[in-house]
Amino acid sequence: QVQLVESGGGLVQPGGSLRLSCAASGGVFTSMGWYRQAPGKQRELVAVITRSSRTNYADSVKGRFTISRDNAKNTVYLQMNSVKPEDTAVYYCYANEVRPGGVYGNWGKGTLVTVSS
């Protein structure tokens, strides 16, 4: 059974840094990534990384956030620098699992990031 366990969320001041981690288990994963959902808004893509470490970022976080992964540990990271109040959201880990016959998406339960002074 696939499990995605996020960690690293919390309260951070504007301009500060935070690092999120997501450990995946129970499957073989291709692309992994982070989404976020702010209060009253739809869930949106933050960043995604392929197994070969190709990355893609939302325009709003380019130059501030960095996604990386450790394939041996099935873990994906999101380094968040120069955070802004508008980065406040629940951050969800996402992982595409490869099974015979297809690719299936999996979500973590989310970790709250609050940017406030």
Beta strands, then each sheet from edge to edge (+ up, - down):
strand 1: 3-7
strand 2: 10-12
strand 3: 18-25
strand 4: 28-37
strand 5: 44-49
strand 6: 55-57
strand 7: 65-70
strand 8: 75-80
strand 9: 89-99
strand 10: 102-107
strand 11: 111-115
sheet 1: 1+ 3- 8+ 7-
sheet 2: 2+ 11+ 9- 4+ 5- 6+
sheet 3: 2+ 11+ 9- 10+
end
